[in-house]
Amino acid sequence: MLHAIALQKETIKTKSIAILTAIVFAVALPQLFHVLGAVSGMGPSLGQAFLPMHLPILLVGLLAGPIVGTVAGALSPLLSFALSGMPGAAMVPFMMIELAGYGLAAGFLGKTQMPVIVKLFLAQVAGRAIRAAAVLVAVYGMGNGAVAVDSIWMSIATGLPGLVLQWCLIPLIIFWLENREKRHA
């Protein structure tokens, strides 16, 4: 009984560390991209193109599961907004929903027997579909004029470099982590 409680405490501690780590990266990476955008003269478009907040959420979902991915995804935009004012207030709820969707989908796909790139692609499609549904509900269901329906397609087109970056980095990071574990086992 005591062993089971100790294991449960360790699991909670590990998941808490994973959530906090993902949130830290999901808040810090966009700041780095915004600084690079300011220095290069591209402004906020660099962050919009490379989707730096999405990368750690997809990664933590794939590695740590749906609960960790969902919590980290939902809290990251909120904390980022509280600390930096970004994303803009009108976008925070949509980003919270989208990133929670990414974390949830990636978490459920994480342990499946398919290539990482396929898991990643399916999680990306799920996250974008959830965001699209949220935008449609806001516009048509609630009459929200702050977000336009065409923002669904614009965000996909604008974010293509970020999707490609995720397709390159996330499988490499997971491969590196899995091989690192094997070398130290």
Secondary structure, DSSP 4 states (H G I P E B T S, - for coil): -HHHHHHHHHHHHHHHHHHHHHHHHHHHHHHHHHHHHHHHT-TTHHHHHH-TTHHHHHHHHHHH-HHHHHHHHHHHHHHHHHHH--S-TTTHHHHHHHHHHHHHHHHHHTTSSS-HHHHHHHHHHHHHHHHHHHHHIIIIIT---SS-TTHHHHHHHHTHHHHHHHHHHHHHHHHHHHHHHHHT-
